[in-house]
Amino acid sequence: MDAIEVQNRIKTELRGSHVIINGADCSFSVQVISQAFADMRPVLRQQKILQLFSNELSTGELHALTVDARTPLEVAPAQQGGLTTLTV
């Protein structure tokens, strides 16, 4: 499974979502930004995404999928400079 397939599957399930993918081969990390997550706890958001790939994860076609799932409002403060990042 490649990054395009992962992205397309998420975007098909969560129309209007923004998906950022990092990784290669069969190990990916994804950030999914969708209004569909508005009333969901973080663990349920992750489960919703991981459920889309349950078959591939169980067969090993997809080895690892790390999920960061947020709403647009949760991402907006970081984009507007509302958070300070310190690098040590």
Secondary structure, DSSP 8 states (H G I E B T S, - for coil): --HHHHHHHHHHHSTT-EEEEEEETTEEEEEEE-GGGTTS-HHHHHHHHHHTTHHHHHHTSS-EEEEEEE-HHHHHHHHTT-S-----
